[in-house]
Protein backbone atom coordinates (compact mmCIF):
# COMPACT_ATOMS: atom_id res chain seq x y z
CA UNK A 1 0.00 0.00 0.00
CA UNK A 2 2.87 2.35 0.78
CA UNK A 3 4.34 1.75 -2.68
CA UNK A 4 0.95 2.40 -4.33
CA UNK A 5 0.60 5.74 -2.60
CA UNK A 6 4.16 6.64 -3.58
CA UNK A 7 3.59 5.82 -7.26
CA UNK A 8 0.30 7.66 -7.48
CA UNK A 9 1.30 10.71 -5.49
CA UNK A 10 4.54 10.92 -7.40
CA UNK A 11 2.51 11.34 -10.58
CA UNK A 12 -0.11 13.53 -8.88
CA UNK A 13 -2.78 10.90 -9.64
CA UNK A 14 -5.20 13.23 -11.50
CA UNK A 15 -2.35 14.36 -13.72
CA UNK A 16 -0.91 10.88 -14.12
CA UNK A 17 0.10 10.46 -17.77
CA UNK A 18 -0.23 6.71 -18.03
CA UNK A 19 0.90 6.75 -21.65
CA UNK A 20 4.31 8.03 -20.51
CA UNK A 21 4.97 5.18 -18.04
CA UNK A 22 7.21 2.29 -19.02
CA UNK A 23 5.50 -1.06 -19.59
CA UNK A 24 7.03 -2.43 -16.39
CA UNK A 25 5.97 0.58 -14.30
CA UNK A 26 2.45 0.40 -15.72
CA UNK A 27 2.31 -3.33 -14.96
CA UNK A 28 3.53 -2.75 -11.39
CA UNK A 29 0.94 -0.05 -10.89
CA UNK A 30 -1.81 -2.32 -12.22
CA UNK A 31 -0.79 -5.13 -9.83
CA UNK A 32 -0.81 -2.77 -6.87
CA UNK A 33 -4.22 -1.35 -7.73
CA UNK A 34 -5.61 -4.89 -8.14
CA UNK A 35 -4.15 -5.73 -4.72
CA UNK A 36 -5.93 -2.73 -3.26
CA UNK A 37 -9.26 -3.87 -4.65
CA UNK A 38 -8.80 -7.47 -3.51
CA UNK A 39 -7.65 -6.66 0.04
CA UNK A 40 -10.28 -4.74 2.02
CA UNK A 41 -7.73 -3.88 4.70
CA UNK A 42 -5.56 -2.02 2.22
CA UNK A 43 -7.03 1.43 1.76
CA UNK A 44 -5.45 4.65 0.54
CA UNK A 45 -5.30 7.55 2.93
CA UNK A 46 -8.07 10.18 2.93
CA UNK A 47 -8.85 11.70 -0.45
CA UNK A 48 -6.70 9.06 -2.21
CA UNK A 49 -9.55 6.56 -1.79
CA UNK A 50 -11.74 8.68 -4.03
CA UNK A 51 -8.97 9.19 -6.56
CA UNK A 52 -8.13 5.50 -6.99
CA UNK A 53 -11.65 4.32 -7.79
CA UNK A 54 -11.28 5.29 -11.44
CA UNK A 55 -7.59 4.44 -11.79
CA UNK A 56 -7.94 0.72 -12.58
CA UNK A 57 -10.14 1.17 -15.68
CA UNK A 58 -7.75 3.78 -17.03
CA UNK A 59 -4.79 1.44 -16.52
CA UNK A 60 -6.70 -1.31 -18.34
CA UNK A 61 -7.40 1.06 -21.20
CA UNK A 62 -3.74 2.04 -21.49
CA UNK A 63 -2.64 -1.60 -21.45
CA UNK A 64 -5.05 -2.49 -24.24
CA UNK A 65 -4.06 0.58 -26.21
CA UNK A 66 -0.44 -0.58 -26.22
CA UNK A 67 -1.20 -4.03 -27.59
CA UNK A 68 -3.86 -2.93 -30.09
CA UNK A 69 -2.80 -2.49 -33.71
CA UNK A 70 -5.60 0.01 -34.20
CA UNK A 71 -5.76 1.83 -30.85
CA UNK A 72 -7.24 5.03 -32.22
CA UNK A 73 -10.35 3.18 -33.40
CA UNK A 74 -10.82 1.04 -30.30
CA UNK A 75 -13.27 2.34 -27.70
CA UNK A 76 -12.42 2.73 -24.03
CA UNK A 77 -12.75 -0.86 -22.75
CA UNK A 78 -14.09 0.08 -19.32
CA UNK A 79 -15.54 3.36 -18.08
CA UNK A 80 -15.71 3.66 -14.30
CA UNK A 81 -19.14 3.93 -12.65
CA UNK A 82 -20.65 7.39 -12.93
CA UNK A 83 -23.62 9.06 -11.29
CA UNK A 84 -25.58 12.28 -11.71
CA UNK A 85 -26.63 14.98 -9.28
CA UNK A 86 -28.92 17.92 -9.99
CA UNK A 87 -28.59 21.54 -8.90
CA UNK A 88 -31.69 23.78 -8.94
CA UNK A 89 -32.02 26.78 -11.24
CA UNK A 90 -34.25 29.34 -9.55
CA UNK A 91 -36.46 32.10 -10.93
CA UNK A 92 -35.22 35.22 -9.14
CA UNK A 93 -38.65 36.82 -9.23
CA UNK A 94 -40.37 34.02 -7.33
CA UNK A 95 -37.49 32.17 -5.64
CA UNK A 96 -38.80 28.82 -6.92
CA UNK A 97 -36.89 26.19 -8.84
CA UNK A 98 -37.93 25.94 -12.50
CA UNK A 99 -35.18 23.64 -13.82
CA UNK A 100 -32.11 21.63 -12.80
CA UNK A 101 -28.58 21.37 -14.16
CA UNK A 102 -27.19 17.84 -14.42
CA UNK A 103 -23.70 17.36 -12.95
CA UNK A 104 -21.65 14.18 -13.39
CA UNK A 105 -19.95 12.61 -10.41
CA UNK A 106 -17.54 9.70 -10.23
CA UNK A 107 -18.65 6.48 -8.58
CA UNK A 108 -22.05 4.76 -8.43
CA UNK A 109 -23.09 7.04 -5.57
CA UNK A 110 -23.20 10.84 -5.97
CA UNK A 111 -21.00 11.68 -2.99
CA UNK A 112 -17.73 12.39 -4.80
CA UNK A 113 -16.61 15.12 -7.16
CA UNK A 114 -16.48 15.66 -10.90
CA UNK A 115 -14.15 13.12 -12.61
CA UNK A 116 -11.91 15.70 -14.28
CA UNK A 117 -8.98 13.30 -14.49
CA UNK A 118 -11.08 10.78 -16.41
CA UNK A 119 -12.08 13.44 -18.94
CA UNK A 120 -8.51 14.69 -19.30
CA UNK A 121 -7.14 11.21 -19.89
CA UNK A 122 -9.93 10.33 -22.33
CA UNK A 123 -9.31 13.53 -24.28
CA UNK A 124 -5.59 12.79 -24.57
CA UNK A 125 -6.43 9.28 -25.78
CA UNK A 126 -8.95 10.53 -28.32
CA UNK A 127 -11.85 8.83 -26.55
CA UNK A 128 -13.67 11.78 -25.04
CA UNK A 129 -16.84 10.94 -26.99
CA UNK A 130 -17.08 7.50 -25.35
CA UNK A 131 -16.84 8.96 -21.86
CA UNK A 132 -19.23 11.82 -22.61
CA UNK A 133 -21.80 9.45 -24.08
CA UNK A 134 -21.73 7.45 -20.86
CA UNK A 135 -22.26 10.66 -18.88
CA UNK A 136 -25.16 11.58 -21.15
CA UNK A 137 -26.73 8.13 -20.80
CA UNK A 138 -26.35 8.23 -17.01
CA UNK A 139 -27.89 11.69 -16.87
CA UNK A 140 -30.93 10.75 -18.96
CA UNK A 141 -31.51 7.65 -16.83
CA UNK A 142 -31.30 9.68 -13.60
CA UNK A 143 -33.54 12.40 -15.04
CA UNK A 144 -36.18 9.82 -15.90
CA UNK A 145 -36.03 8.45 -12.34
CA UNK A 146 -36.62 11.98 -10.99
CA UNK A 147 -39.40 12.65 -13.56
CA UNK A 148 -37.44 15.55 -15.06
CA UNK A 149 -39.42 15.31 -18.28
CA UNK A 150 -40.77 18.83 -18.72
CA UNK A 151 -39.60 20.97 -21.62
CA UNK A 152 -36.41 22.90 -20.77
CA UNK A 153 -36.40 21.65 -17.18
CA UNK A 154 -33.02 19.93 -17.65
CA UNK A 155 -29.68 21.56 -18.49
CA UNK A 156 -26.87 19.24 -19.68
CA UNK A 157 -23.22 20.00 -20.46
CA UNK A 158 -22.02 18.41 -23.68
CA UNK A 159 -18.47 18.15 -24.99
CA UNK A 160 -18.17 19.73 -28.45
CA UNK A 161 -16.83 16.49 -29.93
CA UNK A 162 -19.87 14.57 -28.66
CA UNK A 163 -22.23 17.27 -29.81
CA UNK A 164 -20.77 17.16 -33.31
CA UNK A 165 -20.84 13.33 -33.38
CA UNK A 166 -24.65 13.35 -33.24
CA UNK A 167 -25.13 12.54 -29.56
CA UNK A 168 -28.55 14.18 -29.33
CA UNK A 169 -29.82 12.16 -32.26
CA UNK A 170 -28.35 8.85 -31.13
CA UNK A 171 -29.53 9.19 -27.50
CA UNK A 172 -32.50 11.57 -27.70
CA UNK A 173 -33.96 12.97 -24.45
CA UNK A 174 -37.62 12.33 -23.66
CA UNK A 175 -38.37 16.07 -23.96
CA UNK A 176 -36.56 19.23 -25.11
CA UNK A 177 -33.48 20.01 -23.00
CA UNK A 178 -31.02 22.91 -22.72
CA UNK A 179 -27.64 21.95 -24.18
CA UNK A 180 -24.73 23.80 -22.54
CA UNK A 181 -21.72 24.66 -24.70
CA UNK A 182 -18.56 26.69 -24.06
CA UNK A 183 -16.74 29.10 -26.35
CA UNK A 184 -14.12 26.37 -26.88
CA UNK A 185 -16.69 24.48 -28.93
CA UNK A 186 -17.04 27.24 -31.50
CA UNK A 187 -13.34 28.04 -31.60
CA UNK A 188 -12.27 24.46 -32.34
CA UNK A 189 -14.66 23.64 -35.22
CA UNK A 190 -16.87 26.66 -35.89
CA UNK A 191 -18.62 25.42 -39.03
CA UNK A 192 -19.51 22.02 -37.63
CA UNK A 193 -20.61 23.53 -34.33
CA UNK A 194 -23.05 25.98 -35.95
CA UNK A 195 -24.47 23.18 -38.08
CA UNK A 196 -25.07 21.04 -35.00
CA UNK A 197 -26.66 23.98 -33.16
CA UNK A 198 -29.18 24.30 -35.97
CA UNK A 199 -29.83 20.55 -35.93
CA UNK A 200 -30.43 20.63 -32.17
CA UNK A 201 -32.84 23.52 -32.58
CA UNK A 202 -34.64 21.68 -35.38
CA UNK A 203 -35.22 18.86 -32.87
CA UNK A 204 -36.70 21.32 -30.35
CA UNK A 205 -33.74 21.71 -27.99
CA UNK A 206 -32.37 25.01 -26.67
CA UNK A 207 -28.75 26.19 -26.66
CA UNK A 208 -26.89 27.73 -23.72
CA UNK A 209 -23.44 29.31 -23.59
CA UNK A 210 -21.83 28.27 -20.33
CA UNK A 211 -19.41 30.34 -18.22
CA UNK A 212 -19.87 33.61 -20.08
CA UNK A 213 -17.13 35.97 -18.96
CA UNK A 214 -14.62 33.27 -18.03
CA UNK A 215 -12.96 33.85 -21.39
CA UNK A 216 -13.12 37.20 -23.23
CA UNK A 217 -13.71 35.32 -26.48
CA UNK A 218 -17.16 34.28 -25.32
CA UNK A 219 -18.43 37.86 -25.59
CA UNK A 220 -17.80 38.08 -29.33
CA UNK A 221 -19.13 34.56 -29.95
CA UNK A 222 -22.52 35.12 -28.31
CA UNK A 223 -24.20 36.67 -31.37
CA UNK A 224 -22.82 33.96 -33.68
CA UNK A 225 -24.49 31.19 -31.68
CA UNK A 226 -27.44 33.39 -30.66
CA UNK A 227 -28.06 31.27 -27.54
CA UNK A 228 -31.42 30.81 -25.90
CA UNK A 229 -29.68 30.84 -22.51
CA UNK A 230 -26.55 32.60 -21.24
CA UNK A 231 -24.93 31.40 -18.01
CA UNK A 232 -22.78 33.98 -16.25
CA UNK A 233 -19.48 32.69 -14.89
CA UNK A 234 -19.38 32.67 -11.11
CA UNK A 235 -16.41 35.09 -11.12
CA UNK A 236 -18.74 37.81 -12.38
CA UNK A 237 -20.97 37.22 -9.36
CA UNK A 238 -18.40 36.67 -6.63
CA UNK A 239 -15.46 38.92 -7.59
CA UNK A 240 -15.04 42.59 -6.82
CA UNK A 241 -16.43 44.66 -9.73
CA UNK A 242 -13.79 45.77 -12.22
CA UNK A 243 -13.48 47.02 -15.80
CA UNK A 244 -13.74 43.50 -17.24
CA UNK A 245 -17.00 42.82 -15.41
CA UNK A 246 -18.32 46.17 -16.65
CA UNK A 247 -17.43 45.18 -20.22
CA UNK A 248 -19.30 41.89 -19.85
CA UNK A 249 -22.31 43.69 -18.45
CA UNK A 250 -22.32 46.19 -21.34
CA UNK A 251 -21.99 43.48 -24.00
CA UNK A 252 -24.67 41.33 -22.41
CA UNK A 253 -27.11 44.23 -22.16
CA UNK A 254 -26.51 45.01 -25.83
CA UNK A 255 -27.28 41.44 -26.84
CA UNK A 256 -30.28 41.06 -24.52
CA UNK A 257 -31.84 44.24 -25.92
CA UNK A 258 -32.09 42.70 -29.39
CA UNK A 259 -33.09 39.11 -28.63
CA UNK A 260 -35.08 37.01 -26.18
CA UNK A 261 -32.49 35.34 -23.96
CA UNK A 262 -32.63 33.78 -20.48
CA UNK A 263 -29.72 34.90 -18.28
CA UNK A 264 -28.65 32.57 -15.45
CA UNK A 265 -26.12 33.60 -12.79
CA UNK A 266 -23.88 30.79 -11.48
CA UNK A 267 -22.20 30.62 -8.08
CA UNK A 268 -24.86 32.54 -6.14
CA UNK A 269 -24.08 31.75 -2.51
CA UNK A 270 -25.25 34.83 -0.56
CA UNK A 271 -27.98 37.46 -0.61
CA UNK A 272 -25.37 39.95 -1.84
CA UNK A 273 -24.67 37.69 -4.79
CA UNK A 274 -28.38 37.79 -5.63
CA UNK A 275 -28.23 41.59 -5.86
CA UNK A 276 -25.15 41.40 -8.09
CA UNK A 277 -26.80 38.82 -10.34
CA UNK A 278 -29.86 40.99 -10.84
CA UNK A 279 -27.68 44.04 -11.54
CA UNK A 280 -25.98 42.07 -14.32
CA UNK A 281 -29.36 41.32 -15.84
CA UNK A 282 -29.86 37.77 -14.58
CA UNK A 283 -33.43 36.52 -14.40
CA UNK A 284 -32.47 33.13 -12.96
CA UNK A 285 -29.70 31.81 -10.72
CA UNK A 286 -28.12 28.72 -9.24
CA UNK A 287 -25.75 28.20 -6.33
CA UNK A 288 -25.63 27.08 -2.73
CA UNK A 289 -27.82 30.02 -1.69
CA UNK A 290 -30.70 28.17 -3.36
CA UNK A 291 -29.64 24.56 -2.91
CA UNK A 292 -26.77 22.16 -3.25
CA UNK A 293 -26.64 19.40 -5.87
CA UNK A 294 -28.78 16.41 -4.97
CA UNK A 295 -29.31 12.93 -6.41
CA UNK A 296 -33.09 13.16 -6.13
CA UNK A 297 -35.30 15.96 -7.44
CA UNK A 298 -38.41 16.30 -5.29
CA UNK A 299 -40.38 18.54 -7.63
CA UNK A 300 -39.50 17.08 -11.03
CA UNK A 301 -43.05 16.57 -12.38
CA UNK A 302 -44.18 20.11 -11.44
CA UNK A 303 -41.25 22.15 -12.76
CA UNK A 304 -42.21 25.00 -15.06
CA UNK A 305 -39.01 24.82 -17.08
CA UNK A 306 -37.02 27.80 -18.35
CA UNK A 307 -39.16 30.35 -20.25
CA UNK A 308 -37.73 29.61 -23.68
CA UNK A 309 -39.48 30.25 -26.95
CA UNK A 310 -38.32 27.65 -29.45
CA UNK A 311 -36.50 29.24 -32.38
CA UNK A 312 -36.64 27.90 -35.91
CA UNK A 313 -33.45 26.40 -37.29
CA UNK A 314 -31.72 28.79 -39.69
CA UNK A 315 -30.66 27.80 -43.17
CA UNK A 316 -27.35 28.93 -44.64
CA UNK A 317 -27.12 27.76 -48.26
CA UNK A 318 -23.53 27.66 -49.50
CA UNK A 319 -24.51 29.47 -52.70
CA UNK A 320 -25.41 32.65 -50.77
CA UNK A 321 -22.49 35.02 -50.32
CA UNK A 322 -21.90 37.83 -47.80
CA UNK A 323 -22.24 40.41 -50.59
CA UNK A 324 -25.69 39.06 -51.43
CA UNK A 325 -26.68 39.00 -47.75
CA UNK A 326 -25.68 42.61 -47.07
CA UNK A 327 -26.79 44.21 -50.36
CA UNK A 328 -30.32 42.93 -49.76
CA UNK A 329 -30.51 45.73 -47.18
CA UNK A 330 -27.99 48.37 -48.33
CA UNK A 331 -27.32 49.54 -51.88
CA UNK A 332 -23.64 49.24 -52.91
CA UNK A 333 -21.33 52.02 -54.11
CA UNK A 334 -18.28 51.89 -56.38
CA UNK A 335 -14.66 51.94 -55.24
CA UNK A 336 -11.15 51.07 -56.39
CA UNK A 337 -9.05 48.36 -54.80
CA UNK A 338 -6.67 50.80 -53.10
CA UNK A 339 -9.44 52.25 -50.93
CA UNK A 340 -10.76 48.78 -50.03
CA UNK A 341 -7.27 47.77 -48.92
CA UNK A 342 -7.06 50.69 -46.52
CA UNK A 343 -10.59 50.08 -45.22
CA UNK A 344 -9.72 46.44 -44.58
CA UNK A 345 -6.50 47.36 -42.75
CA UNK A 346 -8.46 49.79 -40.59
CA UNK A 347 -10.96 47.08 -39.60
CA UNK A 348 -8.15 44.61 -38.92
CA UNK A 349 -6.50 47.18 -36.64
CA UNK A 350 -9.80 47.67 -34.81
CA UNK A 351 -9.98 43.92 -34.20
CA UNK A 352 -6.35 43.84 -33.08
CA UNK A 353 -7.06 46.58 -30.54
CA UNK A 354 -9.92 44.53 -29.08
CA UNK A 355 -7.60 41.55 -28.60
CA UNK A 356 -8.97 38.26 -27.38
CA UNK A 357 -12.62 39.28 -27.62
CA UNK A 358 -12.43 39.74 -31.42
CA UNK A 359 -13.58 37.55 -34.31
CA UNK A 360 -12.17 38.25 -37.79
CA UNK A 361 -13.44 36.48 -40.92
CA UNK A 362 -12.13 37.46 -44.37
CA UNK A 363 -12.17 36.39 -48.01
CA UNK A 364 -9.12 36.98 -50.21
CA UNK A 365 -10.39 35.65 -53.54
CA UNK A 366 -7.08 34.21 -54.79
CA UNK A 367 -3.91 33.27 -52.93
CA UNK A 368 -2.02 35.95 -54.87
CA UNK A 369 -3.93 38.54 -52.82
CA UNK A 370 -2.41 37.16 -49.61
CA UNK A 371 0.68 39.35 -49.85
CA UNK A 372 3.56 39.15 -47.37
CA UNK A 373 2.11 42.22 -45.67
CA UNK A 374 -1.35 40.63 -45.41
CA UNK A 375 0.16 37.40 -44.07
CA UNK A 376 2.04 39.32 -41.40
CA UNK A 377 -1.10 41.18 -40.31
CA UNK A 378 -3.21 38.03 -40.11
CA UNK A 379 -0.60 36.03 -38.28
CA UNK A 380 -0.52 38.84 -35.74
CA UNK A 381 -4.32 38.80 -35.51
CA UNK A 382 -4.25 35.03 -34.92
CA UNK A 383 -2.01 35.53 -31.90
CA UNK A 384 -4.31 38.03 -30.23
CA UNK A 385 -7.90 37.42 -31.41
CA UNK A 386 -10.42 34.76 -30.41
CA UNK A 387 -11.10 33.46 -33.90
CA UNK A 388 -9.51 34.26 -37.27
CA UNK A 389 -10.84 32.64 -40.44
CA UNK A 390 -9.72 33.15 -44.05
CA UNK A 391 -11.40 31.95 -47.25
CA UNK A 392 -9.02 31.80 -50.21
CA UNK A 393 -8.45 29.99 -53.50
CA UNK A 394 -5.01 28.42 -53.63
CA UNK A 395 -2.27 27.43 -51.20
CA UNK A 396 -1.21 29.83 -48.44
CA UNK A 397 1.67 28.07 -46.64
CA UNK A 398 2.25 30.83 -44.09
CA UNK A 399 -1.39 30.84 -42.97
CA UNK A 400 -1.79 27.05 -43.12
CA UNK A 401 0.92 26.63 -40.50
CA UNK A 402 -0.82 29.00 -38.07
CA UNK A 403 -3.89 28.83 -35.78
CA UNK A 404 -5.91 30.53 -38.54
CA UNK A 405 -8.88 28.56 -39.92
CA UNK A 406 -8.15 28.48 -43.67
CA UNK A 407 -11.07 27.48 -45.91
CA UNK A 408 -10.49 26.85 -49.64
CA UNK A 409 -12.88 28.48 -52.09
CA UNK A 410 -14.36 26.00 -54.55
CA UNK A 411 -14.36 26.55 -58.31
CA UNK A 412 -17.38 28.58 -59.38
CA UNK A 413 -18.06 29.87 -55.87
CA UNK A 414 -19.32 33.46 -55.72
CA UNK A 415 -16.58 34.20 -53.17
CA UNK A 416 -14.04 34.15 -56.02
CA UNK A 417 -15.38 37.56 -57.06
CA UNK A 418 -15.76 38.97 -53.53
CA UNK A 419 -13.65 40.89 -51.05
CA UNK A 420 -15.17 40.51 -47.58
CA UNK A 421 -14.14 41.16 -43.99
CA UNK A 422 -16.26 40.81 -40.86
CA UNK A 423 -15.11 42.03 -37.45
CA UNK A 424 -17.05 41.26 -34.28
CA UNK A 425 -15.99 42.23 -30.76
CA UNK A 426 -17.79 42.70 -27.47
CA UNK A 427 -18.61 46.33 -28.33
CA UNK A 428 -17.92 46.71 -32.07
CA UNK A 429 -19.26 45.22 -35.30
CA UNK A 430 -18.41 45.92 -38.93
CA UNK A 431 -18.81 44.21 -42.27
CA UNK A 432 -17.16 45.20 -45.55
CA UNK A 433 -18.39 43.35 -48.63
CA UNK A 434 -17.21 44.08 -52.16
CA UNK A 435 -17.63 42.42 -55.56
CA UNK A 436 -15.67 43.00 -58.73
CA UNK A 437 -17.78 44.74 -61.36
CA UNK A 438 -15.96 42.89 -64.16
CA UNK A 439 -13.70 39.97 -63.15
CA UNK A 440 -12.17 39.94 -66.64
CA UNK A 441 -10.67 43.37 -65.84
CA UNK A 442 -9.22 42.28 -62.48
CA UNK A 443 -6.09 44.39 -62.94
CA UNK A 444 -8.19 47.59 -62.87
CA UNK A 445 -9.56 46.64 -59.46
CA UNK A 446 -13.05 48.19 -59.67
CA UNK A 447 -15.57 46.95 -57.08
CA UNK A 448 -19.06 47.59 -55.78
CA UNK A 449 -18.97 47.66 -51.99
CA UNK A 450 -20.88 48.22 -48.75
CA UNK A 451 -19.39 49.12 -45.38
CA UNK A 452 -21.80 48.73 -42.47
CA UNK A 453 -21.60 48.76 -38.69
CA UNK A 454 -25.01 47.11 -38.35
CA UNK A 455 -24.35 44.24 -35.93
CA UNK A 456 -27.17 42.10 -37.32
CA UNK A 457 -25.77 42.31 -40.84
CA UNK A 458 -22.22 41.63 -39.63
CA UNK A 459 -23.41 38.57 -37.71
CA UNK A 460 -25.40 37.30 -40.70
CA UNK A 461 -22.40 37.63 -43.01
CA UNK A 462 -20.14 35.91 -40.46
CA UNK A 463 -22.54 33.01 -40.04
CA UNK A 464 -22.71 32.41 -43.77
CA UNK A 465 -18.93 32.36 -44.05
CA UNK A 466 -18.54 30.06 -41.04
CA UNK A 467 -21.24 27.73 -42.29
CA UNK A 468 -19.28 27.17 -45.51
CA UNK A 469 -16.66 25.30 -43.47
CA UNK A 470 -19.17 22.80 -42.02
CA UNK A 471 -18.30 20.19 -44.65
CA UNK A 472 -14.81 19.94 -43.16
CA UNK A 473 -13.05 21.85 -45.91
CA UNK A 474 -11.47 24.35 -43.52
CA UNK A 475 -7.83 23.69 -42.73
CA UNK A 476 -7.64 24.47 -39.01
CA UNK A 477 -4.74 24.04 -36.61
CA UNK A 478 -4.90 23.84 -32.78
NORHULIN-V495245 format. One line per field, one symbol per residue. phi: phi as a letter, one per 20 degrees, with the letter a starting at -180 (. if undefined). Layout:
phi=???
This chain:
phi=.fffffffffdmlfdfeffeffgffffffffffffffedgfecfelfffffffdfgffffffffffdeecffeefffcdfgcbcdcdfddfffdmdfdbceececenfdeeeefegffffffffemcffffffffffffffffffeledfflecdcfcfgffgfengfefcfffbgddeecdffffffbfffffffgfffffeneddceelfofcgffffegffelffccdfffffeeefgbfffffffffffffffdbeceddeemedcffffffgffenfdcbbqffdqegcfcdfdgfdffnffdegdffedcfgfedgffffffdcffcebeggfffffffffffffffemfdddcccddldgfeefgffgffffffffcdfbcccdbeofcgfffedffeddfefgnffffddccbccccfcbbbcdcbcffbgfdgffmdcebcdcdfffffffffffffffeffnffedcf
